[in-house]
Amino acid sequence: MKFHIIAAKDLKIVMRDRNALLLLFFIPMVIISVAGLALGGESDDIQIDVLIVDLDNDEVSRGFVEFLEEIDILNVDMESNEFAARDMVKNKEYGSLIIIPLGFTESVMMGHDTELLIIVNPTEESFNTVVEKIVEGYASRISTNVVVVKTASAYGIPAHTEEQILEIVDTAEEFVQPPPVDVIIESTTSNLVEFSPFTQYVPGFAVMFLLFTAVQSGAISLIKEQEAGTLRRLVTAPISKAEIIGGKIASTFIRGFVQLTVLIYFGHVVFDLDLGSDILALFVLIAAVTMASTGLGLLVAVHVKTVDQADSVSLLLVMLMSAIGGSWWPLSLQPQFMQDMAHFTITAWAMDGFYDLLYFDMGLAGILEEVKWLVLMMIIFFGIAISRFKFE
């Protein structure tokens, strides 16, 4: 087999082209660095402004305010005038307003139903949800006291004075803190690593630039050789058509494989990206992604007639796959129907595989599903492309 001669020739041309090397390595490294540093803000910096009107100003309500003030992500401000506070939220000065009604403490102590009112600015829906969950959690604790007093009263246990009620409530709190039923969350993986923005952006942009190399550059390279008559001249040489096609595929695959490997390793060295415990699995995934991308590049080449067409079609495919496939942001942020659509792309399966290895550390067994679909894509792309390939 002489396909390696064709592949070596193509690789030598790339190695002599400084612009090609910049596109393969330097520019992707710069983009990865900028994206990871610029878009990787820490969630600890989130601050939510909350306004409170305490119409009760008694023991339980003051305890509730103190509880909110101790939460790091909340900036708690007090307002005595309920109508002025409502206007502040309406004018978007605050995202949330919590109103504690008059008689709140007495209702809790006596076992009467009561309520906490939250008024929200609908433009800050995500922050409102956080505030609502915090308030609901505290209300659940307070509700325990109410239930205890009601239960004691139902069984005829005397609790006529404030001291008796407080004694019952204090005793109940001893049993509910910590809760008698605890919730333990256990990961399905044993080695869940710490997430960093580079867990998303290193493989995300690395896969995108691989697609530019394997799909766009690979397709354009073949079209140029067809236009220049190089492929026709190769047919007259003592080398088979299968070896010619194999050499072209091999050169594109090697470029893409080296590029993706170098970019992932760059993320590991420069940004401390965890590569997981199974390096073999990482190489298997890189090879599967590269082969599927190479097949798509050949498929594009056989369906276009000019370099401009190859450039336009390839650019459109790469950008679409990167956008919906999870290169630019986590796939989980998209609506479910887009997540389903994304898995018709190379990018989505590639990103699923990289998450399984770099974040969940699931090893080779954990990426078999992703590799299976990438190999299936490769077979389909190569099967259609080779059957339609023409040397003229």
N, C-alpha and C positions, 0 to 999 in steps of 0.2 A: 504494500500500500504506500502510495506516494503523496497522500493528502497532506502530510506534515510539511512537505516542501512548499505547498501553497500557503499553508498557515504561517510558516516561518517567514515567508516573503512579505505577507501582509503585516505581521508584527514588527518587522524591521522598518517598514515604512512609517508605522505609528511611532516607533521609538525615536526616529529622526525628526519627527514633527513636534516642535516645542509647544505649539498651540494645542495640539491634540493631547499632549501630556498635561497641560494646564487644565483642560476640560475634564480629563480623567480624574485628576487628584486634587490639584490646588484649589480650584474654584469650588468643588463640592465641600472641601474642608472649611473654607471661609463661610459658605452658606450655612453649614451645620453649626459652626461656632456662633455665628450671629443669631440664628434662630433659637438655639438653645439658651443663650445668655439673655436675649431680648424677651422671649416668650415664656421663660421658665420661672416666673415670679412665685414666691413662696406663699402658701395659703395663710401663714401666720400673720401676714401683713394686713389681713382683712379686718376692717373696723366697721361696726354697724351702729349708727346713731339711733338711740331709742329715747323717747320722751315719756315721762311718767307723771300722771296726776294722781296723787294719793288723797282721796277725799275722806278716807277713814283715819289715817294717821294714828294707828293704834299698834298693839304689839305684833300681831300676825302680819299686817300690811308693811310695817317697818322691817320685819324680818325678810319679807319678800323682796323689798327694795334692796336690802343689803345683799341678798343672794344674787340679784342681777348685777350689782356693782362689782361683785367679785369675779364675774365672768370676763376674761381678758378681751374677747372680741367685741364686747358691748361698750359703747360710750353712753352712759346713762345721765340724762339731764332731768331735773325736776321742774314742774310747772304747777302753780296753784290754781290757775284759772282754766277750767275745762274748755270753755269756748275759744280762748286764745290758743290753747294747745291744738284743738281741732283745726283751726285756721293754719297753724304752722305745718301740719301734715298735708292739708289741702294745697298749700303753697309749695310743697315739696322741700321744706326745710328739714323735715325728718321723714324717715321711711316708715316708722311705726310709732304708735302712741298706745300706751297701756293705761287704762283707767281703773283704779281700785275703788269700788263703790263705798259709800258711807255705810257703816255698820258691818263691814267685811269681817273684822275680828270677832265681833259678837256672834255673827252667824256661824262662823267656824266653831267657836267655843260651845255654842248651844246645839250644834248638830243640825242647823238649818241649811237648806240649799242656798247657794249664792253664786256669783259669777265674776269673772274678770273680763273686761272688754278690751279688745285689741282693734285699733283702727289703723289701716295700712294704706300706704301709697302703692297703687297697683303697678307702677313703673319699676318697682324694686322687688319683683316677685321672689327671686332667689333668696334675698336677705330676709324678706318677710317670713319665708318658710322656716328659716333658722330661728327667728324670734318666736314664732308660733310653737315650735317644738320645745324650746326652752321653757316657755310659759306653761305649756301643757304638762311637761314633766314635773314642774313645781306644783301645779294644780293637782296632779295625781297624788303627790305626797300629802297635800292639805286635805284632799278628799278622804284619805285614810282616817284622819282625825274625826271628820264629820261622821263617817260610817261607824266608828267606834262609839261615839257618843250616842248615836241613834240606836245602836245595838244594845248598849247599856240601858237606855231608857225603855226599849221594847221589853227587856227582861225584868223591868221594875227595879233596877239597881239605882238607888237614890244618888242624884248628882244635882243638888239644888243650888249650891254655891259655886262661885267662880273658882275657888281653891279646889273643890272636888273635881270640877271639869278639867282643870289644868293637870291634876294628878292623873286622871284617866288618860288624857292626851299624852302626857309625858311617858306613861307606862307603855302606851301603844307604840310610840316612836322608838322605844328601846327594842321592840321586836321587829320593826320594819326597817331599821338601819343597822347593818346592811340588810337588804331585802332577803327574806327567807327562801325565795326562788330566784336564783341567779341565772343569768344568760351568758353562756360561754361560746365565743365565736372561734372556730377552729378552721384554719385554711386546709384545703385539700392537698396542698403541697407542703413539703417539709422545709423547704429552703426559700421562702418568699423573701426576696431582697428588697432593700429600700428603693422606692421609686424616685427617679430624678427626671427632669425635663429631657435629658439626653437619652433616656430609655425610649422616648418617643421620637425625638428629632434625629438622632444618629441613624438608626435603621430606616426611618421614614424618608429622609432626604437622600440617604445612600441608595435606597431602592429606586427613587425617582431618577437619580443620575445614572444608575445602571440602565434604566429603560432608555434614557437618551443615548447611551452608548450602544446597547444591543439592538434597539428598535430603530431609532432614527439614524444613527451613524451606520449601523449595519445595512439598513435598506438603501441608504444613499450610496454607500460604497459599491453595492452590487449593481445599482442602476448606472453609476458612472462607468463601471467596467463593461457593462453591456453597450452603452453609448460609444465608448472608445474602441469597441471591438476586441477587447482583451480576452473575453470569454470565448469568442469564436476562434481566436488564435490558439488558445489553450486546448481546444478540442482536437486540433491537428497534431498536438504534441503526443508523445507516448504516455498518456495518462488518461484514465477513464473519466467519464462524466461524473460518476459517483465520487471519485477521488477529488475532483474539482469542487463539487458541492461540499464534500466533507471538509476540505481544506478551508473553504470560506466560513463554514459553520464553526470549525475549530478555532480559527483566529478570532472570531467575534466572541466565542465563549471564553477563551483564555483572557481576552481583554476585560470582559465583564466580570469574570470570576476574580481576577487580581484586583480590579477596581473596588468591588464590593468588600472583599477581604481587607484591603488596605484601609478603607473608610471606617469599617467596624473596629479595626484595631486602633485606628486613630482616635476614635471615641473612647476606647478603653484606656489608652495611654494618657491622653490630654484631659479627658473629662471623667476619668475613673468609672467608665461604663462597665458594669458587671457582665462578664461574658458567660456566666453560668459554669456549671461543673463538667459539662460534656462538650469538649471542643470538637470531637468527631461529629456530633449532631449539628453543631454550628456550620461545619464545612459541608455536610450533607444538605442542609437548608440552603446555603449560599449556592451550591451547585444546582439544586432544583430550580431556584428562582432564576438563575442565569440561563439555564437551558430553556426554560419556558419563555423568557424574554428574547433569547436568540431566535427561537422558533417564530415568535410574533414578528420579529424584524424581517425574517425571510418571507413570511406570509404577506407582509406589506409590500415587499419588493416585487413579488410576482403579480400583484394586483394594480400596480401603477406603471406609468410609461415614462415619466420624466423625473429628473432630480427634484424639481419644484413640487411635483405631486407627492413624491416620497417624503419630502421635508414637511409639507403641510399636514398630510395624513398622520405621519408619525408624531408630530408635535401635538396634534389634537388628541390622539390616543394617550400619549404620555400624560398630558395635563389632566384629562378626564379621569384616568386611572389613579393619578396621584390625589386628585381632589376628593373623589368618592371612596377611594380604597384605603385611606388612612395614613397617607404620607404626611399631610400637613397638620392633621389634628387626629386625636383618637377616634376610632371608628364608633365607639360607644356614644359619642356626642351627636351622631346623626340619627334622624328618625328611623324607625325599624324598617320601613320599606326601602330606604337608601342603603341600610346595612345589608339587606337581602340582595339588592342590585350589585353592591360592591363585590360580592363573592363570585361574580362573573369575571372579575379582574385578577390579574397576577398580583397586584399590590396588596389587596385585602388578605389573600392567603399568605403572602410573604410577611405582612405585619403580624398576623395571628401567630405565625411560626416564631418570629423574633420575640414577641411578647412571652410566648411559652418558654423560650430558652433564656432570655435576658432578664425577665422579671420573675416568672414562676419557677424557673430552673427545673423544667420537667424532663429534660434529657431527650434522647432519641425517641423513646416510646411516646413522648408527649407531642411530637411533631409529625407523627406518621400520617395523620389526617391531612395536614397541610401539604406535606410532600406528595401524597397520593394525588391531590387535585392539581398540583403544579406539574407533576409528571403527565397527568392526563391532558392538561392544556398543551404541554410540549408535544405529545404524540399527535394531537389534533392539528396543531399549527404546522408541524413538520410534514405530516401526512398530506394535508391539502397543498402546502407550498411546493413540495417536491414533485407531486403529481402534475402541477401546472408550470413547473420551472422550464424556461426556454433559454437557450444559449444565444438565440438570434436577437 
